[in-house]
Amino acid sequence: MVRWSPRLLIVLLGSLAFGSCGSCTCGKKTAEAPRLFPTPQAGFALKTPARTARQTPQGVTQVPTLEPTAVATPPTPLAVNLPEDFPTDLPLYEGSEAFAVQKLAGNAKNVLFHVDAESPEIFQHYRESMQREGWKLTQEYEANYQSFLSFKKGNNLAQMTISTDPRTNKRVVAIMYQEEQELPFNEF
């Protein structure tokens, strides 16, 4: 004899009672319930329908939205004057146009120039002309996309970085100069 557990018997009888009918409307067709959320689309984002004035809840004022506009490109920098303390014995490449001056820590300044020449020519110019002016070459690095020179003369330091502006494809020479100050403590 098969012994039925009371729980199993209740589940079995309940499924017969509710399973005989396909739905609670006994086969009558009903209108589909409105969707609260859009059907997910392929990809990561859901497309949400744009709200119209008719869909705005009653009593809520709809705020007009701004139409997207084109992003303004920054204006072309104008030429700037060299700072008054720019070293007179620091030779500039012919045709250099200063377009920015930056103040740095330790009373250093960085002057940015546009130069209409190739990087190897500019690198060679500064390497030779700075030494002719009495500057001692302390570091150099030359590569296709960026080059670097560092010089010292007395307490004065000068560094040139030569690179290419990706927007204009012009060479940019950054000349940083600074008068070396004594440290307020003993060196290590």
N, C-alpha and C positions, 0 to 999 in steps of 0.2 A: 504494500500500500504506500502511495506517495503522500508524504506529509507536506502540506503547504504552509508557508509562514504567513501570518496575518498581513504583514506589510506587502509582501509580494501579491497576495490576493487582492488587496485594495488597489494597488497600482494597476494590475491587470484589468480589473473591473472598471476603473476610472478611464483607462485608455479606450476600452470598448465603448463606453458611454459618450466620450467626447470625440473619438476618432471616427465615428460613423458618419458624421456630417463634415463636408469639406471646409465649411466656414461657419461663422455664427449667423450668416444670413441665409443659410441653407441653399446655397447655389445661386442666389440672386446677385446680379452684378451691381456694384456700387461705383460711384465716382472715386477716382484716385485722390488720395489726400494730397494737398499742396505741399511741395518741397520747401522746407525751411532753409536748406543749404544747397548750393549748386552741386551738381554731380562732379566728382573729382575728374580732372583731366589728366592726360599723361604729362609727366614732368613734375616739377617741384611746387609749382604755384597753382592756386585755384583761381579761376576766372570768376570774379564777382560781378554781378550785373550792376550797371551804373544806376544810381538812384535818380529818379525823375521827380518832378514837382508833385505828381499824383501819388507817389510812394512815400512822400515825406509824412511822418505822423502828424496828426492834427495838433495845432498849437505850437509846433516847432517851426521856427524861422530858418529857412535854408540859407546858408551863407554862400555867396557866389565865390567860385574858385577862379584863380588866375590862370590864364592860358600859359603853357610853357613857352618861354622865349629862348632864343639862341644865347648861349653863354658868350659873354664878351671876352675877347682876347685881350690880354694886357697890352697897354700901349708900348710902342717901341721906346726903349729908354733913350732919353736925350743925352747929349754929351755933357759931361761934368768937368769942372776945373780940377786940376791936381791940388791936393792939400798943400797948404803953405809950408809944411815941414817935410815935403817930399824931397828925398836926397837929390841934390843937384849932380852928384857924381854917379847917379844910376841912369845909364843910357836907355832910352826907349827905342823900340823898334820903329822904323820909319813908317809913318801913316797910322800909328796906333791911335785909337779913339777911346778915351776914358769914358765909361758909361755908368760906373758906380763906385762909391767909396764907402767902406765899412770900417767902423771903429771896433777894435778888438781889445781883449784884456791886456793889461800891462802896457798901456799906451801904444799898442801896435795898431797899424792901419793896413787895410787891404784895398788895393785899387784894381778894379777890373777894366780890362781893355779889350776891344774888338780889334783884331789884326787880320788884314787881308793877305795872308801868306800861308804856306804849308808849315806844319808843325816842325819837321826837321830843320827848316831854314830858321825859324824863330829860336829853336833850341840852340842851334849853333851860334846865332847872333849873340844871345845872352851869355853863352859859355865863353866866347872870345872877348866880347866888348867889356864885360864886367871885370875880367882879369886884367885887361888893358887899363882899366880905371883904378886898379889897385885892390880889388876885392879878391879874397882868397876863396876858391871853390871848396866847400866842405862836404857837399853831397850832390849826387846827380843820379837821375834815373830817366831813361828814355824808352818809350814804348809807342805803339801805333796810336793809341787813343788818349794817352795822358803822359806828360813828361814833367819832371820836377828838377829844379836846380836850387841849391842853397849856398849862400855866400856869407862871409864875415869880413868886416873891415873895421879894425879898432873895436869899439863897443857896439857897432852897428851890425844888424843882421838883415839880410834880404833873402826872400824866397820867391821863386817864380814857378807857377804851375801853369802848364800849357795844355789846354783841352779843346774839344770841339763842342759848340753849342748845337744840340740836336735839332732845335727848331729852325735855326738859320744856316746851319752847316758852316758857320764862320768860326775861326779860331778865337778862343778866349784866353787871355793871359792875365792871371791873377798875380799881382806883385804885393807881397806882404813885407812890410819893413817895420823895424823896431829898434830902439836904442836899448841895449842890454843894461839892466840895472843890477847893482850889487845886491846879493841876497842878504836879508836881515839876520841871517844865522850862518854858522860855519857849514861848509859843504861836508858831505859824508866822507 
